Amino acid sequence: MEIKNKKAYFDYEILDSIETGIVLKGTEIKSIREGKANLKDSYGIIRNNEVFILNMHISPYLQGNIFNHEETRTRKLLLHKREILKLRDSLELKGLTLVPLKLYFKGNHAKVLLGLARGKKLYDKRESIKKRDNLIEIKKELKNRY
């Protein structure tokens, strides 16, 4: 199961990415396995040399009853100290943003692909739309040809 943040690729220019682990509680892992998570409005921050993800929505597990989790709680991401320091320097010096791109499983562990991103301007977004439309037209032509 892989949950993607499609809006991130449209709104941001992704400069670099890093794979992180995520600390989950109780029934959150079961909800993620069912694909009931949303990365749309989430972002990462660094606080006290620890990386956190905010506004990531994980729906409650249906059979979880009293053990269910809070849907949009702040979750800790697992990184090595040198990786955190490198991210912190990039965020402070270059004015970048931490954006989650993907939530997926690697073995039995949930992983988050974090992207170092710079916000796009309106004209950059228009350019992205043109490129996407051109690719769709090319694929249609190739499909009709063969």
C-alpha positions as protocol buffer text, in pm:
chain_id: "A"
residue {
  index: 1
  type: MET
  ca { x: 0 y: 0 z: 0 }
}
residue {
  index: 2
  type: GLU
  ca { x: 140 y: 337 z: -99 }
}
residue {
  index: 3
  type: ILE
  ca { x: -18 y: 674 z: -24 }
}
residue {
  index: 4
  type: LYS
  ca { x: 108 y: 964 z: -238 }
}
residue {
  index: 5
  type: ASN
  ca { x: 87 y: 1339 z: -195 }
}
residue {
  index: 6
  type: LYS
  ca { x: 10 y: 1442 z: -555 }
}
residue {
  index: 7
  type: LYS
  ca { x: -55 y: 1803 z: -454 }
}
residue {
  index: 8
  type: ALA
  ca { x: 304 y: 1837 z: -329 }
}
residue {
  index: 9
  type: TYR
  ca { x: 450 y: 1779 z: -676 }
}
residue {
  index: 10
  type: PHE
  ca { x: 217 y: 2045 z: -818 }
}
residue {
  index: 11
  type: ASP
  ca { x: 264 y: 2310 z: -547 }
}
residue {
  index: 12
  type: TYR
  ca { x: 636 y: 2260 z: -479 }
}
residue {
  index: 13
  type: GLU
  ca { x: 961 y: 2211 z: -665 }
}
residue {
  index: 14
  type: ILE
  ca { x: 1116 y: 1905 z: -497 }
}
residue {
  index: 15
  type: LEU
  ca { x: 1492 y: 1955 z: -458 }
}
residue {
  index: 16
  type: ASP
  ca { x: 1587 y: 1652 z: -247 }
}
residue {
  index: 17
  type: SER
  ca { x: 1416 y: 1365 z: -67 }
}
residue {
  index: 18
  type: ILE
  ca { x: 1493 y: 1150 z: 235 }
}
residue {
  index: 19
  type: GLU
  ca { x: 1333 y: 831 z: 369 }
}
residue {
  index: 20
  type: THR
  ca { x: 1228 y: 841 z: 735 }
}
residue {
  index: 21
  type: GLY
  ca { x: 1062 y: 609 z: 981 }
}
residue {
  index: 22
  type: ILE
  ca { x: 751 y: 721 z: 1165 }
}
residue {
  index: 23
  type: VAL
  ca { x: 640 y: 665 z: 1525 }
}
residue {
  index: 24
  type: LEU
  ca { x: 282 y: 533 z: 1527 }
}
residue {
  index: 25
  type: LYS
  ca { x: 50 y: 443 z: 1813 }
}
residue {
  index: 26
  type: GLY
  ca { x: -209 y: 170 z: 1852 }
}
residue {
  index: 27
  type: THR
  ca { x: -443 y: 131 z: 1557 }
}
residue {
  index: 28
  type: GLU
  ca { x: -273 y: 383 z: 1326 }
}
residue {
  index: 29
  type: ILE
  ca { x: -75 y: 113 z: 1146 }
}
residue {
  index: 30
  type: LYS
  ca { x: -393 y: -84 z: 1071 }
}
residue {
  index: 31
  type: SER
  ca { x: -560 y: 223 z: 922 }
}
residue {
  index: 32
  type: ILE
  ca { x: -254 y: 291 z: 705 }
}
residue {
  index: 33
  type: ARG
  ca { x: -254 y: -71 z: 584 }
}
residue {
  index: 34
  type: GLU
  ca { x: -616 y: -16 z: 473 }
}
residue {
  index: 35
  type: GLY
  ca { x: -503 y: 297 z: 286 }
}
residue {
  index: 36
  type: LYS
  ca { x: -695 y: 539 z: 508 }
}
residue {
  index: 37
  type: ALA
  ca { x: -436 y: 813 z: 541 }
}
residue {
  index: 38
  type: ASN
  ca { x: -403 y: 1154 z: 375 }
}
residue {
  index: 39
  type: LEU
  ca { x: -87 y: 1362 z: 330 }
}
residue {
  index: 40
  type: LYS
  ca { x: -251 y: 1652 z: 147 }
}
residue {
  index: 41
  type: ASP
  ca { x: -213 y: 1937 z: 400 }
}
residue {
  index: 42
  type: SER
  ca { x: 71 y: 1793 z: 604 }
}
residue {
  index: 43
  type: TYR
  ca { x: 421 y: 1933 z: 649 }
}
residue {
  index: 44
  type: GLY
  ca { x: 732 y: 1869 z: 853 }
}
residue {
  index: 45
  type: ILE
  ca { x: 900 y: 2080 z: 1119 }
}
residue {
  index: 46
  type: ILE
  ca { x: 1215 y: 2052 z: 1326 }
}
residue {
  index: 47
  type: ARG
  ca { x: 1172 y: 2120 z: 1697 }
}
residue {
  index: 48
  type: ASN
  ca { x: 1444 y: 2055 z: 1959 }
}
residue {
  index: 49
  type: ASN
  ca { x: 1655 y: 1866 z: 1703 }
}
residue {
  index: 50
  type: GLU
  ca { x: 1366 y: 1625 z: 1634 }
}
residue {
  index: 51
  type: VAL
  ca { x: 1158 y: 1606 z: 1317 }
}
residue {
  index: 52
  type: PHE
  ca { x: 778 y: 1599 z: 1339 }
}
residue {
  index: 53
  type: ILE
  ca { x: 501 y: 1574 z: 1082 }
}
residue {
  index: 54
  type: LEU
  ca { x: 192 y: 1787 z: 1140 }
}
residue {
  index: 55
  type: ASN
  ca { x: -163 y: 1762 z: 998 }
}
residue {
  index: 56
  type: MET
  ca { x: -118 y: 1411 z: 859 }
}
residue {
  index: 57
  type: HIS
  ca { x: -467 y: 1259 z: 870 }
}
residue {
  index: 58
  type: ILE
  ca { x: -502 y: 891 z: 957 }
}
residue {
  index: 59
  type: SER
  ca { x: -865 y: 778 z: 984 }
}
residue {
  index: 60
  type: PRO
  ca { x: -975 y: 586 z: 1295 }
}
residue {
  index: 61
  type: TYR
  ca { x: -967 y: 207 z: 1267 }
}
residue {
  index: 62
  type: LEU
  ca { x: -1322 y: 72 z: 1255 }
}
residue {
  index: 63
  type: GLN
  ca { x: -1262 y: -213 z: 1505 }
}
residue {
  index: 64
  type: GLY
  ca { x: -1045 y: 3 z: 1730 }
}
residue {
  index: 65
  type: ASN
  ca { x: -1319 y: 114 z: 1976 }
}
residue {
  index: 66
  type: ILE
  ca { x: -1162 y: 285 z: 2282 }
}
residue {
  index: 67
  type: PHE
  ca { x: -806 y: 224 z: 2159 }
}
residue {
  index: 68
  type: ASN
  ca { x: -844 y: 451 z: 1855 }
}
residue {
  index: 69
  type: HIS
  ca { x: -604 y: 737 z: 1796 }
}
residue {
  index: 70
  type: GLU
  ca { x: -645 y: 1109 z: 1738 }
}
residue {
  index: 71
  type: GLU
  ca { x: -671 y: 1163 z: 1361 }
}
residue {
  index: 72
  type: THR
  ca { x: -435 y: 1458 z: 1302 }
}
residue {
  index: 73
  type: ARG
  ca { x: -195 y: 1437 z: 1594 }
}
residue {
  index: 74
  type: THR
  ca { x: 169 y: 1540 z: 1562 }
}
residue {
  index: 75
  type: ARG
  ca { x: 383 y: 1237 z: 1480 }
}
residue {
  index: 76
  type: LYS
  ca { x: 757 y: 1201 z: 1531 }
}
residue {
  index: 77
  type: LEU
  ca { x: 980 y: 1103 z: 1238 }
}
residue {
  index: 78
  type: LEU
  ca { x: 1290 y: 889 z: 1288 }
}
residue {
  index: 79
  type: LEU
  ca { x: 1617 y: 1020 z: 1145 }
}
residue {
  index: 80
  type: HIS
  ca { x: 1985 y: 1011 z: 1239 }
}
residue {
  index: 81
  type: LYS
  ca { x: 2122 y: 1319 z: 1411 }
}
residue {
  index: 82
  type: ARG
  ca { x: 2346 y: 1418 z: 1119 }
}
residue {
  index: 83
  type: GLU
  ca { x: 2048 y: 1394 z: 880 }
}
residue {
  index: 84
  type: ILE
  ca { x: 1841 y: 1618 z: 1107 }
}
residue {
  index: 85
  type: LEU
  ca { x: 2122 y: 1876 z: 1126 }
}
residue {
  index: 86
  type: LYS
  ca { x: 2158 y: 1873 z: 747 }
}
residue {
  index: 87
  type: LEU
  ca { x: 1781 y: 1925 z: 706 }
}
residue {
  index: 88
  type: ARG
  ca { x: 1778 y: 2203 z: 965 }
}
residue {
  index: 89
  type: ASP
  ca { x: 2057 y: 2388 z: 783 }
}
residue {
  index: 90
  type: SER
  ca { x: 1874 y: 2358 z: 450 }
}
residue {
  index: 91
  type: LEU
  ca { x: 1551 y: 2484 z: 601 }
}
residue {
  index: 92
  type: GLU
  ca { x: 1710 y: 2782 z: 777 }
}
residue {
  index: 93
  type: LEU
  ca { x: 1962 y: 2894 z: 515 }
}
residue {
  index: 94
  type: LYS
  ca { x: 1776 y: 2829 z: 192 }
}
residue {
  index: 95
  type: GLY
  ca { x: 1420 y: 2892 z: 310 }
}
residue {
  index: 96
  type: LEU
  ca { x: 1290 y: 2549 z: 209 }
}
residue {
  index: 97
  type: THR
  ca { x: 996 y: 2346 z: 337 }
}
residue {
  index: 98
  type: LEU
  ca { x: 964 y: 1983 z: 449 }
}
residue {
  index: 99
  type: VAL
  ca { x: 681 y: 1814 z: 261 }
}
residue {
  index: 100
  type: PRO
  ca { x: 580 y: 1446 z: 291 }
}
residue {
  index: 101
  type: LEU
  ca { x: 568 y: 1293 z: -57 }
}
residue {
  index: 102
  type: LYS
  ca { x: 480 y: 930 z: 11 }
}
residue {
  index: 103
  type: LEU
  ca { x: 373 y: 699 z: 293 }
}
residue {
  index: 104
  type: TYR
  ca { x: 458 y: 335 z: 225 }
}
residue {
  index: 105
  type: PHE
  ca { x: 570 y: 7 z: 378 }
}
residue {
  index: 106
  type: LYS
  ca { x: 921 y: -132 z: 364 }
}
residue {
  index: 107
  type: GLY
  ca { x: 897 y: -479 z: 511 }
}
residue {
  index: 108
  type: ASN
  ca { x: 675 y: -441 z: 817 }
}
residue {
  index: 109
  type: HIS
  ca { x: 773 y: -81 z: 885 }
}
residue {
  index: 110
  type: ALA
  ca { x: 587 y: 231 z: 773 }
}
residue {
  index: 111
  type: LYS
  ca { x: 813 y: 485 z: 602 }
}
residue {
  index: 112
  type: VAL
  ca { x: 760 y: 846 z: 497 }
}
residue {
  index: 113
  type: LEU
  ca { x: 942 y: 997 z: 200 }
}
residue {
  index: 114
  type: LEU
  ca { x: 1012 y: 1358 z: 299 }
}
residue {
  index: 115
  type: GLY
  ca { x: 1095 y: 1613 z: 33 }
}
residue {
  index: 116
  type: LEU
  ca { x: 1295 y: 1933 z: 68 }
}
residue {
  index: 117
  type: ALA
  ca { x: 1082 y: 2167 z: -138 }
}
residue {
  index: 118
  type: ARG
  ca { x: 1062 y: 2523 z: -261 }
}
residue {
  index: 119
  type: GLY
  ca { x: 719 y: 2671 z: -330 }
}
residue {
  index: 120
  type: LYS
  ca { x: 627 y: 2725 z: -695 }
}
residue {
  index: 121
  type: LYS
  ca { x: 504 y: 3054 z: -832 }
}
residue {
  index: 122
  type: LEU
  ca { x: 179 y: 3073 z: -1030 }
}
residue {
  index: 123
  type: TYR
  ca { x: 359 y: 3078 z: -1366 }
}
residue {
  index: 124
  type: ASP
  ca { x: 554 y: 2764 z: -1268 }
}
residue {
  index: 125
  type: LYS
  ca { x: 226 y: 2588 z: -1194 }
}
residue {
  index: 126
  type: ARG
  ca { x: 91 y: 2688 z: -1536 }
}
residue {
  index: 127
  type: GLU
  ca { x: 404 y: 2542 z: -1694 }
}
residue {
  index: 128
  type: SER
  ca { x: 348 y: 2215 z: -1506 }
}
residue {
  index: 129
  type: ILE
  ca { x: -8 y: 2198 z: -1637 }
}
residue {
  index: 130
  type: LYS
  ca { x: 113 y: 2253 z: -1996 }
}
residue {
  index: 131
  type: LYS
  ca { x: 373 y: 1979 z: -1965 }
}
residue {
  index: 132
  type: ARG
  ca { x: 119 y: 1736 z: -1821 }
}
residue {
  index: 133
  type: ASP
  ca { x: -133 y: 1812 z: -2097 }
}
residue {
  index: 134
  type: ASN
  ca { x: 134 y: 1767 z: -2366 }
}
residue {
  index: 135
  type: LEU
  ca { x: 234 y: 1428 z: -2222 }
}
residue {
  index: 136
  type: ILE
  ca { x: -129 y: 1314 z: -2224 }
}
residue {
  index: 137
  type: GLU
  ca { x: -168 y: 1418 z: -2588 }
}
residue {
  index: 138
  type: ILE
  ca { x: 153 y: 1238 z: -2689 }
}
residue {
  index: 139
  type: LYS
  ca { x: 38 y: 919 z: -2513 }
}
residue {
  index: 140
  type: LYS
  ca { x: -299 y: 935 z: -2694 }
}
residue {
  index: 141
  type: GLU
  ca { x: -127 y: 978 z: -3031 }
}
residue {
  index: 142
  type: LEU
  ca { x: 107 y: 686 z: -2965 }
}
residue {
  index: 143
  type: LYS
  ca { x: -184 y: 469 z: -2854 }
}
residue {
  index: 144
  type: ASN
  ca { x: -384 y: 551 z: -3168 }
}
residue {
  index: 145
  type: ARG
  ca { x: -85 y: 491 z: -3394 }
}
residue {
  index: 146
  type: TYR
  ca { x: -15 y: 134 z: -3284 }
}
